[in-house]
Amino acid sequence: MMAKEITIRELSENELIDWYYKSAETKKFVDFYVSELKKYQQPMLEINCGTGEILKNLLADGIECHGLDCAAEQIKICSEALSQQNLNSTLYSFDYENFTLPQQYNTIFIPQSSFCLIHDLDTAKQFLKNIYNSLQNGGTLIFDLYIPWKDITDYHTNKWTSGNSIENPETGEIFVYSYHCDLDLPNQIKTTHSKYELYKDGKLISVHFDVSQSRWYTDNEMTTILEDIGFSSITKTKILQDSDLDYSTLFVASKLN
């Protein structure tokens, strides 16, 4: 008897984004930033705003906040989501090295260690200079960084590690994320090979693979970079700490001329 051929469909970008924002890890960052940012002055700008999960919450609380992302598709999704909730904001699409904005902000924030996605050091420094120029005098930059200590201390090439799994109670579908990474320790570069799988009734019905790079920074290294650009009053705080090897460092820096 001939085996029945099974066709696995490709996961859409919208499905991947939806999975990402339903994960417990992402939700804790959204909750943290929505609470933390209420301490700071408006207007605000969220960099790497994605589909706008933090932005929507801030706008719903009456906070003036704009969004900026290098992915035009996510800006489109964000705009549609804001419109559906009758929320208004200004959204920008940009590249890291060459962006200028029509106004300055009192608070600029970059959530969920997304700054680390700029793996080229010179590009990252220019990006921070652009942010500095986009802040009002006395304005504040807030962002968090993450060092992948667990990957570094338990490093095995091509070893797949299980990540989050999320079940959709309406469809019975289960998303499963797993990854393996390559580490360039001298240059502090992590190359992540990600696999996103969708199961239903115990069968794989969809799969997606991608590769991304990120760069990690030590606290002292980032402090020096910020000071060289002109930031001052720099503070560093461990946040969302689950263990000695699982935490982010929140940087808060001021533009004081």
Steps between C-alpha positions, in 0.01 A plus 500: 500500500643835394550748783283809482699813418469775762543860389627733770402860439726793579413709802400854409677801650176606668475162672859527622438850634182386672690212662778732613269741680308221670813352656544538875844655455368776276201567725719563805701759304181671382365516855832626638543782249138616517537534877853646501443765233227671697781650709640694203403807300311523175516504203652155469641299212518121491779368279453150356130529584410189298125455477444746784420296810666749737394796291132402511503476878668838544262672259202344674628656825507842335878516455629674189728246333619446143645183348795425277607169343733392221248239375238667280271196526486525878428873480207414273367243747549747786310773314207267431490386864495860627224587257287208617524630857443864399847597620709765329877519471774597256695205360834503320696247297879548512845356471736500794778715357309765309191622675393849597166586657283812461487554875689425820375292790523514878522121526626242251490131586615177334334194660583133527872519424418573137799736490714183496368419151743760364796268487741743330667713767552810284136493390389466863705804602361710214150388596551625855630833365181534296296430812699760695419759233132401516476575874411835648753648740435330832339206320542135595601185312376172649594155368592156620780266397535126540811284516429137396681351798322165481599455136858606577544271802329200338616547144467209257500563125183370331337406832130582471344658807127502563343838557142613543192305401158662478162338447215676325189381690271599213671293230687242707820596319828503690798719410840364598822701481850353511845628407870436488771761488855567392710732719782727391633569849780747410256724311201428729280390209226239532355339187165341577341232282130499587231243425130578540264202476121485501329179611137391494368165623857394563606560138740758361304725265733797456863589546725802460877539530699820528844625597576819691804662657534705815779660700526510876665772708652502845366767736829689505533485123156651443558766768817611319320512164220714644743736671704543181184605316416757768250326727532551875335395828512138380342240727491120464247271668440125474141434396276198440755279671408131510846378600864609517530417129162628381440872530510824304681820591294818475700806393367848564706789359440875474581763239623796699676774303 
